[in-house]
Amino acid sequence: MEHPTPPTPAGPGYPPAVRGIAAASVALGYFSLIVFFWKPFGMLLGAVGLTLGLISLAIGNRGGLRGENVALAGVGICAFSLSITSAVYWGIGFLTWGYTFW
């Protein structure tokens, strides 16, 4: 009696270092939310995390061991962080110095 071959995983298997790119996106997003008041540093962390998350999504790396989409979570957290941080910076600039976008 022949045994059937086991099914292959749906996506390509990535080594832990490549899966870490998605996890780094999540970590940078959370850290940028914590240090949003450091004006250039908080936005820089959010932008780097968003870039890493988008690269991870582009190469098809979900980042989780059991199929969790960690890269998508990192993109969402970083996009939220960048939107909140830019709104706070604009609001503070408008209230204190009268900055406008137009």
C-alpha positions in Angstrom: 0.0 0.0 0.0 1.4 3.4 -1.0 1.2 6.3 1.3 0.0 9.7 -0.1 2.6 12.5 -0.1 2.0 15.2 2.5 0.6 18.5 1.1 3.1 21.3 0.6 2.6 24.6 2.4 0.6 27.2 0.6 3.2 29.9 0.6 7.0 29.9 0.4 8.7 29.2 3.6 10.9 32.1 4.8 13.7 31.8 7.3 13.4 33.5 10.7 15.5 36.5 9.6 13.1 37.3 6.8 10.0 36.8 8.9 11.6 39.2 11.4 11.1 42.0 8.9 7.4 41.9 9.5 7.9 41.7 13.2 10.2 44.7 13.1 7.4 46.6 11.3 5.0 45.9 14.2 7.7 46.8 16.8 8.6 50.0 15.1 4.9 51.0 14.8 4.3 50.5 18.5 7.5 52.3 19.5 6.7 55.2 17.2 3.3 55.5 19.0 5.2 55.6 22.4 7.7 58.3 21.3 5.5 60.4 19.1 6.4 63.5 21.0 10.0 63.3 19.8 9.3 65.3 16.7 11.4 63.9 13.9 12.2 60.5 15.6 8.6 59.3 16.0 7.8 59.9 12.4 11.0 58.4 11.2 10.3 55.2 13.1 6.8 55.1 11.7 8.1 55.6 8.1 10.7 52.9 8.4 8.2 50.5 9.9 5.7 51.2 7.2 8.4 50.7 4.5 9.5 47.3 6.1 5.9 46.2 6.3 5.2 47.1 2.7 8.3 45.3 1.5 7.3 42.3 3.5 3.9 42.3 1.9 5.4 42.8 -1.5 7.6 39.7 -1.3 4.7 37.6 0.1 6.1 37.3 3.7 3.3 37.2 6.2 5.6 36.9 9.1 3.8 34.5 11.4 4.7 30.9 12.2 1.1 29.7 11.9 -0.1 31.9 9.0 -0.7 35.2 10.9 -0.4 38.2 8.8 2.1 40.1 10.9 3.2 42.3 8.0 -0.3 43.6 7.5 -0.7 44.4 11.2 2.6 46.3 11.0 1.5 48.3 8.0 -1.7 49.2 9.8 0.0 50.2 13.1 2.6 52.3 11.3 0.0 54.0 9.1 -2.1 54.8 12.2 1.0 56.1 14.0 2.0 58.3 11.0 -1.5 59.8 10.6 -1.9 60.5 14.3 1.6 61.9 14.6 1.3 64.2 11.6 -2.1 65.4 12.8 -0.7 66.2 16.3 2.3 68.0 14.8 0.1 70.0 12.5 -2.3 70.8 15.3 0.4 72.0 17.6 2.0 74.1 14.8 -1.3 75.6 14.0 -2.1 76.5 17.6 1.3 77.9 18.5 2.6 79.4 15.2 -0.4 79.6 12.9 0.9 77.0 10.4 -1.5 76.0 7.6 -1.3 73.6 4.7 -2.4 76.2 2.1 
